[in-house]
Amino acid sequence: MSANQAVFPIAAMARVLGVSEAGYHAWRQRVPSVRAVVDAALLKQIRTAHAGSGEIYGAPRVHATLAAQGARHGRKRIARLMREAGLVGVSRRRGGVVTTRRDREARPAPDLVDRNFSAEAPNQLWVGDITFVPTAAGFLYLAVVVDAWSRRVVGWSMASHLRTELVLDALEMAVTQRRPRDVIHHSDQGSQYTSLAFGGRCREAGVRPSMGSVGDAYDNAMCESFFATLECELLHRRRFTSQAQARMAVFTFIEGFYNPVRLHSALGYRSPIRYEQEMLANP
């Protein structure tokens, strides 16, 4: 009624809505409850945290964000306020395009992981895989190397092809940044990973190749998890008109959000970089 009082008389709107004019004026003058005031202030913080994540975070990560800032509120309360305000996070879903094909004549590396993706320190276990990024100019392919200890993407590369150079470039970035000693690199049995060039570079860098069984996503679940996050939080929310635009968006997502900012439930709602800093500072 207050929003339309410049257009319609209060008395007329009260009759249409079946309320008394006196009751409306009494409601306008009523002092909000303490809880309503606190909820309104909290909702402002929630909106800021939600917007700061690119409208990606749901209640658990918004709760963790506010807790890191010193706010002490229950997760259920935050979930209720988000629900009432129509604020929602994104949910995962997966598409499917084949990015790696097995070379039946190649000899795969042994499985050194056996689905155990736990690591007690950095550069003990890396996982690698390839996904696709759709654009109006055709598919762009992304190869990544993820450190299993911190979930940090330590190497990545993009190209419009699926040749071995794609995974070699991602491995080279990881090796240059991390300088590992005797790290395991786990992947599927795609021809890029079973190639002589990839195996040779692993030997030169002191990297031990490991490969899961054929056609089993659980054998590289950590990379699948990263790709599901990428698709849910970026690729399904954007349309790219060019490959250059997609490259910049993926770069910004990995280096500007996923590694330094995004909260991971498996890391106690810390980002990969923050997790590494805290764990290395307090061994």
Secondary structure, DSSP 8 states (H G I E B T S, - for coil): -GGGTTTS-HHHHHHHHT--HHHHHHHHH----HHHHHHHHHHHHHHHHHHHTTS---HHHHHHHHHHTT----HHHHHHHHHHHT---------------B-TTS-----SSTT----SSTTSEEEEEEEEE--TT--EEEEEEEETTTTEEEEEEEESS-SHHHHHHHHHHHHHHH--SSEEEEE--BHHHHSHHHHHHHHHHTEEEEE--TT-GGGGHHHHHHHHHHHHHTGGG---SSHHHHHHHHHIIIIIIITTT--BGGGTSB-HHHHHHHHHH--
